[in-house]
């Protein structure tokens, strides 16, 4: 090649390097240019044949220089990852807390979208009269069984009572209902006395009359699930006639989801006279002297009830006990999760150390506060998430939903607590960042003669974590080695020192 052509190719190659250097960070640009110019000089020397450049050699050098553009862009990406807020945030305690907060917010938003969960956690659901009980035969082992006949109810109601000032009766039966023309369905209908709704004091939605009037007017009160499914959530449902069996009944209102904890799991409440309630059902009574019964218990024996059959064994089931809500079940499941946690993971945080340096008391306080904050975010998240799973397909309280809540609370609580402990064990006690870059040290065959396990390092230069591969009598748990300030020079420029 002519010297002028070689000079022109050389200028083009250096121009490519200069343009590529513009992609590199400013503090790295000079060093990057020196390295690439040196590499270009060596490549040019290796491409010469008899101290002369050929066209094929110059083409190879041009391809070599084009690789500088990709190298410069890669260097810029790596420096951006290792500097700035993103690098400082990655693996930090704030990232962990933000992750848990996002899970909590997601479970809370989902709970607000599910009618069944909203009903379960609504505080008005559990505002019940403590003197309200359900009377049942004491020999019945199932609280959901109907054991009181209408004749007994009428006898108790007709005679003056010393300890009761009100009774209500209802029975549950399958009824053929025509909610709209051309639709025939079978609902579980509770045939109740006219004062049932008024005595319970439960609210109604879209009612055309007051709650007191609802308890004294014949008609039907629909459950929210039926109202949404068969009536399209019509807000003007009050006053409409619905065909029940052989008669038309006027809709008085809609009961909000979850307000009913009476046995039967009914679709509608048909309020009518006692003459239409022939059969065995349930009796609701209001106590005037709760001291005559052991009201501290959920299931109490009724000592005195004025009737002809004084030998009859009766018991009263407190409504406050039936409406405890999901909180008690959640507490029991979380308690079991805490008990089972030591069985699946070590709860030690590896505080053992073999150096003269000791962390300050502020580091220890922040470490325990961080652990408490994680648990404080986990527990409400588990509570809401278990309710989301239990009531995602149902709008009303059910025994099956309770089992789902119990199992899911225990499982998520146990796994969540295990994750929190493992996360805490792998965080630097000084800066609370996760230790990284695991390295295997030692040989398995020399476990009892020398140390064998995994070493992880804090990217801030504070600690080394030693985790034994096989626990022994002299090295059974992980240990922290606190590094002195001389190590910090190795982490300058990492963005986290």
N, C-alpha and C positions, 0 to 999 in steps of 0.2 A: 504494500500500500504506500501511496505517496505521503510524505510528512504532513502535507496540508490536510489530507483526509484523516490521518491519525489524530491531528490536533483538533479537527472539527468533531470527531467522534468523542474525544476526551472531554471537550466542552459540553457536549450533549449529556454525557454520563454524569458529569459533576452538576449539571443543571437539574437532572432528575433527582440526584441526592439532595440538592438544595430545596427543591419543591417538596420532597418527601419529609424533610426536616421540619417543615411548617406544621405538620400534623403532630409532632412530638410536643410534650410539655416544655415550657420555656426553660425551666431549671435543668432539664435533661438534654436540651438541644445541642449544646456545644460538645458534650461528651459523646453523644450519638453520632455527630458528624465526624469526629476524630476516628471513631471505631469504623465507620463505613468507608471513610477515605483510605484508612489503612488496609481494610479488606479489599477495596478496589485496586489498590497498588499491588497487593499480592496476587490478585486474580489476573491483572494485566501482565505481571511478570511470568505467571504460569502459562499464559495464552500465547506468548511469543515463540516463534519458531525461527531459530538462528537470529535472534535479536530483531526480528521483524514481525510486525503485526499483519494478520490476514483478515479478510472480510468475515470469515467464519468466526474468528476469535473476537472481532468487534461485536458481532451479533450476540455471541455468548455473554459478553460484558454488558450489553444493553439489557438482556434478559435478567442478568444478575442484578443490575441496578433497579430494574422494575420491582424486584422483590423488596427493595427498601421501602416502598410505599406501604405494602402490607405490614412490614415490620414496624414502621412508625405508627400506623393506626393501632396495631396490637399493643404497643407500648403505651399509647395514650389511654386505651381502654383499661389496661391493668392499673395504671396510676390513678384513674378515676375511681376504680373499685377500692383501692387501698387508701384513698383520701376522701375527705369531705364527710358530710353528715351520714351518708349511707353506710360507709365503712365503720364509723363510730357507733352506729345504731345496731349493726349486725352482731348478733350474739350477746347483746347487752341485756341488763335486767329490764330496761324499759321495753325492749322488743318482746320479752316474755310476758310482761304484764299487759301489753297492748294486745297480744294474741289471745290471752284469757278474756280480756274485756270484749273483744270482738265476738268470741264465742258466747259470752253472756248476753251481749246486745242482740245477737242473732236468735238465741233461744227466747229472749223476751219479746222480740217482734213477732216471732212465730206464735208465741202463746197469746198475743193480742189478736192474732188473725183466726185462731181456733175458738169457736163458741164454747165448746166443752171445757177448755182450759179457763177461759174467762169466767165461766160459771163457777168452776171449782175454787178459784182464788178470789172470787168476789166476796168482800167482807160481809155484805148484807145476807149472804147465804147462812151464816152461822149466828145471826142475831135471833135466837129463839127464846121463848119464854121458859125459864128453868122449871116452872111448875107444870109444864105440859108433858104428859106421859101417855103411852099406849098400853092399854090393859090387855093382858094375854093370860091364857091358862099356864100355870107354873110348870106343868108337866111337859110343855112343848120345849124342845131343845133348839128349835129354829125360830129366830125372831120374825121371819117372814111368813110364818104360817098363820092362816086365819082360823081362830079358835073360838070366837064369841058369836053366838047366834043373835038374831035381831030381837027375839023374845027377851033374852037376858038384858040386852041394851035398853029395851023399853021399860023393863022392870026397874032398873037402876035409875033411869031418867024420871020415872013417875014418882019415885019415893024421895023424900028429902034426905040429903046426904050431909054428913057432918064435915067430911074432909074433901068433898068435890062440889064444885059449883057449876059444872058444865060437862056435857057429854056430846060426842059426835060419832057417827057410824058411817062406814062405807064398806062395800064389797067389790071385788074385781071380777069381771066376766068378759068373755069375747063377744063382741057385737058386730053385726053387719052394718057398715056405714057407707053412705053414698056422699062423699065430700063434694063431688061435682057431677054433672050429668054424664052418664056413661061410665063412671068409675065406681066400682064396688070393691070395698076392702074390709078386712076384719081388724078391728082395733081392740086393744086391751082397755076397757072402759071401767073407771071406778064410779060406781053408783053410790053417791054420798048423800048424807042428810043436808038440809038447806043451810045449817049453821056450820058445816065443816070448814068451808073456806074462811068464814069470819072468825072461827075459833083459832085456826092456825095462824091467822094474820099474815098470809103470804100475799105478795104483790101480784098485780096483773098488768099486762101491757095492752094498749089500745082498747081499754075498757071504756064503754060509753057511760058507765055509772061508777059511783064511788065503791071502794072496797067493802064498806059495810053493806051497801045495797047488793053487791054481788053475792055476799054470803046469805042473803035472804030472798033472792029471786031465782026461780027455777030456770035452768039453762045449762050450758056446757062451757067449760074452760079448756081450751086446747093446749097441748104441750108445744113448746117452741119448735121441736123437731118435726112434729106433724104439720104445724103451721107453715113451716118453710117447704116441706116436701110436697104436701097435698094442696096447699093454698097459695103457693108462690110468694110467701112472705107479704101478703096483702095487708097494708097498715089499716085498711078500712074493713077489717074482718068482723068487728063488733057489730052485732045486730043481724048478721046473716043467718038464714035457716039452714040447718044440716039435718039430713034424714038419718035417724038412728033407729034401726029395726023397723017398727011400725009407726013411728011418730017423728014429727019434725021438732027440732029443738033449736032455740036461738043461741048463738054464740055470745057469751058474755065478755070474753077476753082471752088473752094468751098468757100462760105462765112462763116466766123466763126460764131458760135452761139451767138446770141444776138446783132449783129451789125445792124440788120435791125429794125428800129422803124417806117418804113413807113406803112401806112394802108394796110391791105390785108392779113397779116400773110401767106405769100406765101411759096411754097415748092421749087420753082425754078424761076430764072429770065432769060427770053428769050429776048436777045438784038437783035433787028432787025430794019429794016427801018420803017419810019413813015407810009408808005403805008399799012403795015400789022397791024396797030393799030387802025382800024376803031372802033369807039364806044366811050363811056363816060368813062373817067378815071381821073387821077390825074396829075397835072402840078407842076413841081419843078422849081423854079426860083432863080436866084442869083442876089441880090441887089447890085447896085453900089453906092447908096446914101441912107443908112438906116435912115438918119435923116428925110426923107420925110414921114416916117411912125413912129408911136409911138412904137418903138421897145422895150420899157420898158414893154410892155404887151405881153402876150403869143399869143393873137389873135388880130391882128391889121387890120385896114381898109386901103385898098390900094387907095391912092388919085388919082393917075394918071397912066393909062395904055393905051398906044396908040392903039386904036381899033375903029371900026365903032360904037360900042355900048358903048358910054360913060356913059349912064345911068345905066349900069349894076353894081350892088353892089357886089364888090369882097372883100375878106379879105385874109390876109396872116397869116399862122400859122408858128411860129418860130420852127425850128428844135431843137434849144437849149432847148425849152420848152418840146419837145417830148422826149428828152433824158436826163431828169433830173436824172433818175435812182432811185434806191430804197431808197436813203438816205433821201430825203425830206419826203417820206411816213413814214419812220421810226421815224424821228423827231416828226412828228405830232402825231403818236401813243404813243410815250413815253411821250409827253407833256400831252396827255389825261390820261395816267396812273398815272402821278404825281398828276393831278387834282383829280382823283377818289380815290387816296390812303387814304385820311382822312375819306372817307365814309365807309371803311371796317375795319379800325384799328386805334388805337390811336397812334399818332406820338410822344407822350411824352415818354421821356427816364427815367422818374421816378427820377428826380434829387432831389426831396424833401428829407430832412434828419432831424432826430430829435436827434442829438447828437452834442457834441462840436467839434469833429474831422472833418476836411475838407481835401479832397484830394489835392495833390499838383497840380500846374499848368501843370507839365509834364504829370501827369496821365490824365488830361482833354484833353491836346493836342493829346496824343496818342489815346485816345478814339475816338476823332473826326477824326483823321487820319485813324483809323481802319474802321470807318463807311464809309469814303470816298473811301477807297481802295475796300471795298465790292461793292459799287455802281459802281466804275470804272471797276471792273471785270464783273459785271452783265450786264451792258449796251452793250458792244460789243458781249457778249455771246448771248443776246437776238437778236441782229441784225443778227448775222450769223445763229442762230437757226431758226429764222423766214424765212430767205432766203432758208435754207435747206428744210423746210416744203413746201414753195411755189414752189420751182423748183426741187423737188425730182423726179417728173414724167414728166417734160417738159424741153426742152432745149432752148426754146425761150420765149421772153417776151409775156405776155398775161394779159388781164384784170382780169381773174380769179386768176392768180398768185398774182396780186396786192392785191386783196381782202383777199386772204389767208395770205399774209404778214402783212396786216393791222391788221386783227383780231388776228393772232398769236403774233404779237409784243405787242399789247395792253394787251392780256391775260397774256403772260409770263412776261411782264414788271410789270403789276399790282401785280401778285402773287409773283414775285421775290422781288419787293420792300417791300411787306408785310412781307415776310420771313426775309428780312434783318432787318426791324424795330423790329420784335418780337425777333430775335436773339440778337439784340443790347440791348433790354430791359432786357434780362436774362443773361447779362454778367457783371461780377464784374467790377466796375469802376477803381479798382486798378490794377488788373492783367489781365483783359480781358478774364478770364476763365468763362465758363458757370456755373452758380450756380446750384447745384444739391440737392438731398435728400429732396424732398418736404415733409412737415409735416403740417397736418391740425391742426389749433389752434382755440379754441373758439367754441361756439355753435351758430347755425343759429338763435335760438330763442332770443339770447342776442346781436344781431348785433348792435342795437342802444344803448346798455349799456356798451358793452365791445368789444374789437377787435376780429373779426372773419375773418379768411382767411387762406392763405397758406404762410408758411415760407420756404425759400430756403437758403442754406448756401454756401459760397465760400469754396471750399476744401483747399484753402490756408490760411484760417483763417482771411480774410480781411473784409468781409461784411456779413450781413444778408439782404435778400430781403423779404419784407412784401407785399403781394398781397392780397387786400381785396376780399372776396368772393362776397360781394355786395357793390358797391360804395355808400358811404354816404357823407353827407355834411362835415363831419370832417375827413373823410378818403376816398377820391374819387379815387386816383391813387396810384400806387405802390410807396413804399418808400424804400430807402436804409439806413441801420443802419451800420455805420462803426465801426468795432471792434478794441479795443486797443490791444497793444502788449501782454497783459496777456492771450489772447485767443490762441496765437500761440503755447503754450505748448501742447494744445490738438491735434495739427496736426503734431507733430513731428513724423517722420517716415512714413508719408503719401506719400512722394516723390514729393509733390507739394508745401510744405510750403516755 
